[in-house]
């Protein structure tokens, strides 16, 4: 099976845990958003219990989608402030 490259943008607590604001990740072609998150959590298990919102190409996901090579994924944890 072929592989594809995704660019992962990390914000807030995700950035803090990964130590970087951007990760390049290689996954199998045809990987969907749920499978991607499972793979990401295997790399960063401390983030598994954090309710992370996922955006692909600057659009928040409402459902599971199949990812494409070159997609930009943003992982956004809950934000508080006032």
N, CA, C and O atoms as CSV, one atom per row, in Angstrom:
chain,resi,resn,atom,element,x,y,z
A,1,UNK,N,N,0.846,-1.187,0.000
A,1,UNK,CA,C,0.000,0.000,0.000
A,1,UNK,C,C,0.890,1.249,0.000
A,1,UNK,O,O,1.921,1.275,0.672
A,2,UNK,N,N,0.505,2.256,-0.731
A,2,UNK,CA,C,1.275,3.497,-0.812
A,2,UNK,C,C,1.135,4.319,0.451
A,2,UNK,O,O,0.212,4.135,1.244
A,3,UNK,N,N,2.065,5.219,0.612
A,3,UNK,CA,C,2.022,6.130,1.755
A,3,UNK,C,C,1.800,7.550,1.268
A,3,UNK,O,O,2.019,7.878,0.102
A,4,UNK,N,N,1.359,8.379,2.201
A,4,UNK,CA,C,1.171,9.797,1.895
A,4,UNK,C,C,1.654,10.621,3.080
A,4,UNK,O,O,1.730,10.132,4.207
A,5,UNK,N,N,1.972,11.857,2.809
A,5,UNK,CA,C,2.487,12.767,3.823
A,5,UNK,C,C,1.427,13.795,4.192
A,5,UNK,O,O,0.756,14.361,3.329
A,6,UNK,N,N,1.293,14.021,5.497
A,6,UNK,CA,C,0.360,15.021,6.011
A,6,UNK,C,C,1.137,16.038,6.844
A,6,UNK,O,O,2.120,15.694,7.499
A,7,UNK,N,N,0.693,17.276,6.813
A,7,UNK,CA,C,1.283,18.310,7.661
A,7,UNK,C,C,0.343,18.552,8.832
A,7,UNK,O,O,-0.832,18.865,8.643
A,8,UNK,N,N,0.872,18.406,10.049
A,8,UNK,CA,C,0.070,18.533,11.259
A,8,UNK,C,C,0.454,19.819,11.983
A,8,UNK,O,O,1.607,19.995,12.377
A,9,UNK,N,N,-0.510,20.709,12.154
A,9,UNK,CA,C,-0.307,21.939,12.924
A,9,UNK,C,C,-0.751,21.682,14.359
A,9,UNK,O,O,-1.858,21.198,14.598
A,10,UNK,N,N,0.119,22.009,15.310
A,10,UNK,CA,C,-0.147,21.744,16.725
A,10,UNK,C,C,-0.332,23.068,17.469
A,10,UNK,O,O,0.458,23.998,17.308
A,11,UNK,N,N,-1.375,23.138,18.276
A,11,UNK,CA,C,-1.685,24.346,19.021
A,11,UNK,C,C,-1.773,24.059,20.511
A,11,UNK,O,O,-2.129,22.953,20.917
A,12,UNK,N,N,-1.449,25.050,21.319
A,12,UNK,CA,C,-1.646,25.042,22.763
A,12,UNK,C,C,-1.052,23.799,23.430
A,12,UNK,O,O,0.149,23.554,23.312
A,13,UNK,N,N,-1.873,23.016,24.127
A,13,UNK,CA,C,-1.381,21.850,24.858
A,13,UNK,C,C,-0.817,20.783,23.928
A,13,UNK,O,O,0.081,20.039,24.321
A,14,UNK,N,N,-1.323,20.697,22.710
A,14,UNK,CA,C,-0.781,19.744,21.740
A,14,UNK,C,C,0.640,20.165,21.368
A,14,UNK,O,O,1.538,19.326,21.298
A,15,UNK,N,N,0.840,21.441,21.133
A,15,UNK,CA,C,2.172,21.970,20.822
A,15,UNK,C,C,3.114,21.739,22.003
A,15,UNK,O,O,4.268,21.355,21.817
A,16,UNK,N,N,2.625,21.970,23.193
A,16,UNK,CA,C,3.430,21.785,24.395
A,16,UNK,C,C,3.870,20.320,24.534
A,16,UNK,O,O,5.034,20.053,24.832
A,17,UNK,N,N,2.962,19.385,24.325
A,17,UNK,CA,C,3.270,17.958,24.483
A,17,UNK,C,C,4.193,17.440,23.378
A,17,UNK,O,O,5.092,16.643,23.648
A,18,UNK,N,N,3.977,17.887,22.135
A,18,UNK,CA,C,4.793,17.411,21.025
A,18,UNK,C,C,6.131,18.131,20.940
A,18,UNK,O,O,7.079,17.616,20.348
A,19,UNK,N,N,6.209,19.325,21.531
A,19,UNK,CA,C,7.439,20.102,21.499
A,19,UNK,C,C,7.649,20.859,20.205
A,19,UNK,O,O,8.739,21.371,19.953
A,20,UNK,N,N,6.610,20.934,19.379
A,20,UNK,CA,C,6.746,21.624,18.099
A,20,UNK,C,C,5.383,22.130,17.630
A,20,UNK,O,O,4.345,21.642,18.076
A,21,UNK,N,N,5.395,23.101,16.737
A,21,UNK,CA,C,4.140,23.627,16.217
A,21,UNK,C,C,3.712,22.932,14.929
A,21,UNK,O,O,2.585,23.110,14.467
A,22,UNK,N,N,4.623,22.132,14.344
A,22,UNK,CA,C,4.278,21.441,13.105
A,22,UNK,C,C,5.004,20.098,13.024
A,22,UNK,O,O,6.190,19.993,13.336
A,23,UNK,N,N,4.267,19.083,12.602
A,23,UNK,CA,C,4.800,17.734,12.445
A,23,UNK,C,C,4.480,17.282,11.025
A,23,UNK,O,O,3.376,17.514,10.532
A,24,UNK,N,N,5.427,16.645,10.376
A,24,UNK,CA,C,5.163,15.984,9.109
A,24,UNK,C,C,5.006,14.502,9.432
A,24,UNK,O,O,5.900,13.893,10.019
A,25,UNK,N,N,3.874,13.923,9.049
A,25,UNK,CA,C,3.574,12.546,9.401
A,25,UNK,C,C,3.242,11.757,8.146
A,25,UNK,O,O,2.512,12.233,7.276
A,26,UNK,N,N,3.781,10.553,8.057
A,26,UNK,CA,C,3.509,9.669,6.932
A,26,UNK,C,C,2.520,8.600,7.380
A,26,UNK,O,O,2.716,7.949,8.406
A,27,UNK,N,N,1.462,8.428,6.606
A,27,UNK,CA,C,0.426,7.430,6.897
A,27,UNK,C,C,0.112,6.675,5.605
A,27,UNK,O,O,0.519,7.090,4.520
A,28,UNK,N,N,-0.599,5.588,5.729
A,28,UNK,CA,C,-1.007,4.818,4.555
A,28,UNK,C,C,-2.031,5.598,3.742
A,28,UNK,O,O,-2.892,6.283,4.293
A,29,UNK,N,N,-1.924,5.484,2.430
A,29,UNK,CA,C,-2.906,6.113,1.554
A,29,UNK,C,C,-4.286,5.557,1.887
A,29,UNK,O,O,-4.430,4.355,2.108
A,30,UNK,N,N,-5.288,6.408,1.926
A,30,UNK,CA,C,-6.642,5.985,2.251
A,30,UNK,C,C,-6.967,6.070,3.731
A,30,UNK,O,O,-8.079,5.730,4.136
A,31,UNK,N,N,-6.010,6.522,4.556
A,31,UNK,CA,C,-6.253,6.676,5.986
A,31,UNK,C,C,-7.358,7.697,6.201
A,31,UNK,O,O,-7.378,8.744,5.555
A,32,UNK,N,N,-8.284,7.387,7.118
A,32,UNK,CA,C,-9.328,8.364,7.422
A,32,UNK,C,C,-8.959,9.146,8.689
A,32,UNK,O,O,-7.978,8.830,9.361
A,33,UNK,N,N,-9.742,10.144,8.994
A,33,UNK,CA,C,-9.429,11.042,10.111
A,33,UNK,C,C,-9.411,10.314,11.448
A,33,UNK,O,O,-8.589,10.641,12.303
A,34,UNK,N,N,-10.288,9.338,11.654
A,34,UNK,CA,C,-10.287,8.578,12.907
A,34,UNK,C,C,-9.030,7.727,13.033
A,34,UNK,O,O,-8.417,7.681,14.100
A,35,UNK,N,N,-8.641,7.048,11.944
A,35,UNK,CA,C,-7.420,6.242,11.964
A,35,UNK,C,C,-6.192,7.112,12.203
A,35,UNK,O,O,-5.277,6.729,12.932
A,36,UNK,N,N,-6.186,8.287,11.580
A,36,UNK,CA,C,-5.072,9.210,11.790
A,36,UNK,C,C,-4.940,9.556,13.277
A,36,UNK,O,O,-3.846,9.494,13.838
A,37,UNK,N,N,-6.053,9.917,13.907
A,37,UNK,CA,C,-5.996,10.278,15.324
A,37,UNK,C,C,-5.499,9.123,16.178
A,37,UNK,O,O,-4.733,9.345,17.117
A,38,UNK,N,N,-5.908,7.911,15.883
A,38,UNK,CA,C,-5.417,6.747,16.626
A,38,UNK,C,C,-3.902,6.627,16.485
A,38,UNK,O,O,-3.211,6.354,17.466
A,39,UNK,N,N,-3.382,6.828,15.278
A,39,UNK,CA,C,-1.936,6.766,15.061
A,39,UNK,C,C,-1.226,7.891,15.811
A,39,UNK,O,O,-0.164,7.682,16.398
A,40,UNK,N,N,-1.820,9.081,15.788
A,40,UNK,CA,C,-1.233,10.224,16.485
A,40,UNK,C,C,-1.180,9.963,17.991
A,40,UNK,O,O,-0.173,10.249,18.638
A,41,UNK,N,N,-2.261,9.422,18.544
A,41,UNK,CA,C,-2.301,9.139,19.979
A,41,UNK,C,C,-1.308,8.054,20.378
A,41,UNK,O,O,-0.831,8.054,21.513
A,42,UNK,N,N,-0.986,7.132,19.477
A,42,UNK,CA,C,0.050,6.140,19.793
A,42,UNK,C,C,1.415,6.823,19.942
A,42,UNK,O,O,2.246,6.395,20.743
A,43,UNK,N,N,1.634,7.879,19.170
A,43,UNK,CA,C,2.890,8.622,19.275
A,43,UNK,C,C,2.912,9.535,20.495
A,43,UNK,O,O,3.965,9.753,21.094
A,44,UNK,N,N,1.751,10.067,20.862
A,44,UNK,CA,C,1.636,11.025,21.969
A,44,UNK,C,C,0.497,10.602,22.894
A,44,UNK,O,O,-0.546,11.255,22.920
A,45,UNK,N,N,0.678,9.524,23.650
A,45,UNK,CA,C,-0.412,8.966,24.463
A,45,UNK,C,C,-0.937,9.906,25.550
A,45,UNK,O,O,-2.078,9.750,25.986
A,46,UNK,N,N,-0.142,10.872,25.995
A,46,UNK,CA,C,-0.614,11.801,27.027
A,46,UNK,C,C,-1.759,12.683,26.519
A,46,UNK,O,O,-2.496,13.266,27.314
A,47,UNK,N,N,-1.903,12.778,25.211
A,47,UNK,CA,C,-2.962,13.615,24.630
A,47,UNK,C,C,-4.266,12.853,24.412
A,47,UNK,O,O,-5.276,13.448,24.035
A,48,UNK,N,N,-4.250,11.551,24.645
A,48,UNK,CA,C,-5.394,10.702,24.324
A,48,UNK,C,C,-6.689,11.133,25.027
A,48,UNK,O,O,-7.767,11.011,24.445
A,49,UNK,N,N,-6.607,11.620,26.237
A,49,UNK,CA,C,-7.815,11.983,26.984
A,49,UNK,C,C,-8.211,13.448,26.815
A,49,UNK,O,O,-9.155,13.917,27.451
A,50,UNK,N,N,-7.496,14.160,25.969
A,50,UNK,CA,C,-7.808,15.563,25.714
A,50,UNK,C,C,-8.809,15.647,24.557
A,50,UNK,O,O,-8.565,15.069,23.498
A,51,UNK,N,N,-9.928,16.355,24.738
A,51,UNK,CA,C,-10.916,16.453,23.647
A,51,UNK,C,C,-10.420,17.400,22.546
A,51,UNK,O,O,-10.708,18.597,22.560
A,52,UNK,N,N,-9.684,16.847,21.616
A,52,UNK,CA,C,-9.061,17.634,20.550
A,52,UNK,C,C,-10.023,17.779,19.374
A,52,UNK,O,O,-10.624,16.803,18.926
A,53,UNK,N,N,-10.158,19.008,18.880
A,53,UNK,CA,C,-10.906,19.263,17.636
A,53,UNK,C,C,-9.913,19.140,16.487
A,53,UNK,O,O,-8.750,19.523,16.607
A,54,UNK,N,N,-10.382,18.613,15.402
A,54,UNK,CA,C,-9.530,18.421,14.237
A,54,UNK,C,C,-10.084,19.214,13.072
A,54,UNK,O,O,-11.277,19.160,12.774
A,55,UNK,N,N,-9.206,19.948,12.421
A,55,UNK,CA,C,-9.581,20.667,11.209
A,55,UNK,C,C,-8.690,20.155,10.077
A,55,UNK,O,O,-7.501,19.908,10.278
A,56,UNK,N,N,-9.263,20.000,8.907
A,56,UNK,CA,C,-8.510,19.584,7.726
A,56,UNK,C,C,-8.655,20.684,6.689
A,56,UNK,O,O,-9.760,21.051,6.289
A,57,UNK,N,N,-7.507,21.200,6.265
A,57,UNK,CA,C,-7.483,22.303,5.296
A,57,UNK,C,C,-8.371,23.460,5.758
A,57,UNK,O,O,-9.140,24.035,4.987
A,58,UNK,N,N,-8.234,23.774,7.045
A,58,UNK,CA,C,-8.883,24.924,7.705
A,58,UNK,C,C,-10.394,24.797,7.889
A,58,UNK,O,O,-11.079,25.797,8.104
A,59,UNK,N,N,-10.913,23.575,7.805
A,59,UNK,CA,C,-12.341,23.349,8.062
A,59,UNK,C,C,-12.485,22.306,9.157
A,59,UNK,O,O,-11.950,21.202,9.056
A,60,UNK,N,N,-13.224,22.674,10.220
A,60,UNK,CA,C,-13.463,21.721,11.307
A,60,UNK,C,C,-14.228,20.516,10.780
A,60,UNK,O,O,-15.168,20.646,9.996
A,61,UNK,N,N,-13.802,19.342,11.230
A,61,UNK,CA,C,-14.491,18.119,10.817
A,61,UNK,C,C,-15.779,17.940,11.603
A,61,UNK,O,O,-15.826,18.152,12.815
A,62,UNK,N,N,-16.810,17.550,10.892
A,62,UNK,CA,C,-18.095,17.216,11.505
A,62,UNK,C,C,-18.315,15.709,11.472
A,62,UNK,O,O,-19.163,15.177,12.189
A,63,UNK,N,N,-17.530,15.022,10.622
A,63,UNK,CA,C,-17.655,13.577,10.467
A,63,UNK,C,C,-16.306,13.030,10.013
A,63,UNK,O,O,-15.386,13.790,9.712
A,64,UNK,N,N,-16.203,11.722,9.968
A,64,UNK,CA,C,-14.973,11.065,9.520
A,64,UNK,C,C,-14.818,11.268,8.017
A,64,UNK,O,O,-15.771,11.103,7.255
A,65,UNK,N,N,-13.598,11.632,7.598
A,65,UNK,CA,C,-13.320,11.790,6.168
A,65,UNK,C,C,-12.051,11.010,5.814
A,65,UNK,O,O,-11.245,10.687,6.686
A,66,UNK,N,N,-11.890,10.715,4.536
A,66,UNK,CA,C,-10.652,10.116,4.036
A,66,UNK,C,C,-9.676,11.242,3.764
A,66,UNK,O,O,-10.001,12.208,3.074
A,67,UNK,N,N,-8.477,11.114,4.311
A,67,UNK,CA,C,-7.462,12.146,4.133
A,67,UNK,C,C,-6.746,11.952,2.803
A,67,UNK,O,O,-6.683,10.845,2.268
A,68,UNK,N,N,-6.206,13.062,2.278
A,68,UNK,CA,C,-5.489,13.033,1.010
A,68,UNK,C,C,-4.067,13.545,1.222
A,68,UNK,O,O,-3.812,14.334,2.132
A,69,UNK,N,N,-3.158,13.097,0.388
A,69,UNK,CA,C,-1.769,13.544,0.456
A,69,UNK,C,C,-1.722,15.071,0.414
A,69,UNK,O,O,-2.406,15.701,-0.392
A,70,UNK,N,N,-0.920,15.643,1.277
A,70,UNK,CA,C,-0.763,17.090,1.313
A,70,UNK,C,C,-1.774,17.808,2.182
A,70,UNK,O,O,-1.678,19.024,2.348
A,71,UNK,N,N,-2.744,17.092,2.745
A,71,UNK,CA,C,-3.716,17.746,3.632
A,71,UNK,C,C,-3.003,18.392,4.811
A,71,UNK,O,O,-2.023,17.863,5.336
A,72,UNK,N,N,-3.516,19.545,5.212
A,72,UNK,CA,C,-3.020,20.222,6.411
A,72,UNK,C,C,-4.028,19.961,7.530
A,72,UNK,O,O,-5.206,20.306,7.426
A,73,UNK,N,N,-3.541,19.356,8.578
A,73,UNK,CA,C,-4.401,18.997,9.706
A,73,UNK,C,C,-4.029,19.884,10.893
A,73,UNK,O,O,-2.854,20.025,11.231
A,74,UNK,N,N,-5.030,20.470,11.512
A,74,UNK,CA,C,-4.821,21.256,12.732
A,74,UNK,C,C,-5.443,20.496,13.887
A,74,UNK,O,O,-6.594,20.064,13.817
A,75,UNK,N,N,-4.666,20.337,14.957
A,75,UNK,CA,C,-5.152,19.686,16.171
A,75,UNK,C,C,-5.287,20.756,17.242
A,75,UNK,O,O,-4.296,21.326,17.698
A,76,UNK,N,N,-6.533,21.020,17.638
A,76,UNK,CA,C,-6.845,22.157,18.503
A,76,UNK,C,C,-7.499,21.658,19.776
A,76,UNK,O,O,-8.625,21.160,19.751
A,77,UNK,N,N,-6.785,21.794,20.901
A,77,UNK,CA,C,-7.366,21.394,22.183
A,77,UNK,C,C,-8.361,22.436,22.671
A,77,UNK,O,O,-8.473,23.512,22.084
A,78,UNK,N,N,-9.092,22.120,23.752
A,78,UNK,CA,C,-10.015,23.107,24.313
A,78,UNK,C,C,-9.260,24.385,24.686
A,78,UNK,O,O,-8.112,24.341,25.127
A,79,UNK,N,N,-9.917,25.499,24.501
A,79,UNK,CA,C,-9.304,26.788,24.807
A,79,UNK,C,C,-10.143,27.469,25.873
A,79,UNK,O,O,-11.370,27.505,25.789
A,80,UNK,N,N,-9.466,28.006,26.873
A,80,UNK,CA,C,-10.183,28.784,27.883
A,80,UNK,C,C,-9.622,30.176,27.899
A,80,UNK,O,O,-8.518,30.420,27.412
A,81,UNK,N,N,-10.358,31.061,28.441
A,81,UNK,CA,C,-9.900,32.451,28.501
A,81,UNK,C,C,-11.052,33.352,28.879
A,81,UNK,O,O,-12.178,32.913,29.115
A,82,UNK,N,N,-10.739,34.572,28.924
A,82,UNK,CA,C,-11.809,35.481,29.280
A,82,UNK,C,C,-11.405,36.895,29.072
A,82,UNK,O,O,-12.193,37.806,29.324
